Amino acid sequence: VQLQASGGGLVQAGGSLRLSCAASGRTFSRYTMGWFRQAPGKEREFVAAISWDGDYRSVKGRFTISRDNAKSTLYLQMNSLKPEDTAVYYCAAGPTYLPTPSYEYAYWGQGTQVTVSS
């Protein structure tokens, strides 16, 4: 499956952004979809994941993950953004149920930059 993330940008602290990840290729609905992020000098970290039928796991209460299987699109609504949320955000697809380790995800998008100014 091919993934294309978009929606990043520059936003002031306290603002919101919605990231999107368009999928093509293999059947989107078969996969758990996840969001990760990587800040400069730091390891890639898990943000949220959602199963094909809508179960989800998130480590950021300010962020909401969702998906539209009919549109083969994954979303991440980010509210009350903070400067420490600045990172490149990646979407990913994997065959197992709501995994958090990055190695559980087989397919990755190219990333979209989110920058939060103070």
LINTA-V645454 format. One record per backbone hydrogen bond with DSSP energy under -1.0 kcal/mol. NH is the residue of the N-H (numbers start at 1). CO is the residue of the C=O. If there is no record, write none. Layout:
# LINTA-V645454
<<NH,CO> <NH,CO>>
This chain:
# LINTA-V645454
<<2,24> <4,22> <6,20> <11,115> <13,117> <14,81> <15,12> <17,78> <19,76> <20,6> <21,74> <22,4> <23,72> <24,2> <30,27> <31,28> <32,94> <33,50> <34,92> <35,48> <36,90> <37,45> <38,88> <42,39> <45,37> <47,35> <48,35> <49,57> <50,33> <51,55> <54,51> <57,49> <59,47> <63,60> <64,77> <66,75> <68,73> <73,68> <74,21> <75,66> <76,19> <77,64> <78,17> <79,62> <81,15> <85,82> <86,83> <87,114> <88,38> <89,112> <90,36> <92,34> <93,107> <94,32> <104,101> <105,102> <106,93> <107,93> <109,91> <112,89> <114,87> <115,9> <117,11>>
